Amino acid sequence: MQTTIDRLSQELSSRYVFYLETLLVELVGEGGALQFQCGFSLRSDHLLRTCKFAVSSTEWSTDAERDAIAFAVFEELEHFIDEVIAEHHQDTN
C-alpha cells in the first residue's frame, strides 16, 4: 500500500509542480482502520493546509480494494488542492 501512496503522491506533486511547495500524505493504521493524514502548502502563501480521510476495516479486505481507496482519497485531495488554488487566485484578483 505504501508503494501506491508514494506513486500517487509523486504523480500529484508533478501535476501541481508550479503550485505546490509541499505535499505530505501519511498512512496510519489503527485497529484495522486506515487513516490518510494529508497536508500541503502553496508556493504563493506557504500556509500548511491539512485534511484527514478515514476508512473503516469493513470497507476493504484485499490489496485491490485498498488501492482503490487510495485512488479515491487522492482524487478528494486533488479536489481540495484545486479549490484552494482557485480561492487563492480569486483573492489575488
C-alpha positions as CSV (number, residue, x, y, z in Angstrom):
1,M,0.0,0.0,0.0
2,Q,2.8,2.4,0.8
3,T,4.2,1.9,-2.7
4,T,0.8,3.1,-4.1
5,I,0.7,6.1,-1.8
6,D,4.3,7.1,-2.8
7,R,3.5,6.7,-6.5
8,L,0.2,8.7,-6.2
9,S,2.0,11.4,-4.2
10,Q,4.7,11.7,-6.8
11,E,2.1,11.9,-9.6
12,L,0.1,14.6,-7.8
13,S,3.2,16.6,-6.9
14,S,4.4,16.6,-10.5
15,R,1.0,17.7,-11.9
16,Y,0.9,20.7,-9.5
17,V,4.7,21.4,-9.5
18,F,4.1,25.1,-10.2
19,Y,1.6,25.5,-7.3
20,L,2.7,23.1,-4.5
21,E,5.6,23.9,-2.2
22,T,5.0,20.8,0.0
23,L,2.8,17.7,-0.3
24,L,2.6,15.1,2.5
25,V,0.5,12.0,2.8
26,E,0.9,9.7,5.7
27,L,-0.9,6.4,6.1
28,V,-1.8,5.4,9.6
29,G,-3.4,2.1,10.6
30,E,-5.3,1.9,13.8
31,G,-7.4,-1.0,14.9
32,G,-7.9,-2.2,11.4
33,A,-8.9,1.2,10.1
34,L,-6.9,3.2,7.6
35,Q,-6.4,6.9,8.1
36,F,-4.8,9.2,5.5
37,Q,-3.3,12.3,7.0
38,C,-2.6,14.8,4.3
39,G,-1.0,18.2,4.2
40,F,0.1,20.7,1.5
41,S,1.3,24.2,1.1
42,L,1.2,26.5,-1.9
43,R,4.3,28.3,-3.1
44,S,2.4,31.5,-3.2
45,D,1.4,31.7,0.5
46,H,3.4,28.9,2.4
47,L,0.4,28.1,4.6
48,L,0.1,24.4,5.6
49,R,-3.4,23.1,5.0
50,T,-4.4,19.7,6.4
51,C,-7.1,17.1,6.0
52,K,-7.8,13.6,7.1
53,F,-9.6,10.7,5.5
54,A,-10.6,7.6,7.5
55,V,-11.8,4.3,6.2
56,S,-13.0,1.5,8.4
57,S,-11.7,-2.0,8.0
58,T,-15.1,-3.2,6.8
59,E,-14.6,-1.3,3.6
60,W,-11.6,-3.1,2.4
61,S,-10.2,-6.6,2.6
62,T,-7.9,-7.0,-0.4
63,D,-4.9,-5.2,-1.8
64,A,-7.0,-4.1,-4.8
65,E,-9.7,-2.6,-2.5
66,R,-7.0,-0.8,-0.5
67,D,-5.5,0.6,-3.7
68,A,-9.0,1.7,-4.9
69,I,-9.5,3.6,-1.6
70,A,-6.1,5.2,-2.0
71,F,-7.1,6.4,-5.5
72,A,-10.3,7.8,-4.1
73,V,-8.5,9.6,-1.3
74,F,-6.1,11.2,-3.8
75,E,-9.0,12.3,-6.0
76,E,-10.5,14.1,-3.0
77,L,-7.1,15.6,-2.1
78,E,-6.8,16.8,-5.6
79,H,-10.2,18.5,-5.5
80,F,-9.2,20.1,-2.2
81,I,-6.0,21.5,-3.8
82,D,-7.9,22.7,-6.8
83,E,-10.4,24.6,-4.5
84,V,-7.6,26.2,-2.5
85,I,-5.7,27.3,-5.7
86,A,-9.0,28.7,-7.2
87,E,-9.7,30.6,-3.9
88,H,-6.2,32.0,-3.8
89,H,-6.4,33.2,-7.4
90,Q,-9.7,34.8,-6.7
91,D,-8.3,36.6,-3.6
92,T,-5.3,37.9,-5.6
93,N,-7.5,39.3,-8.3
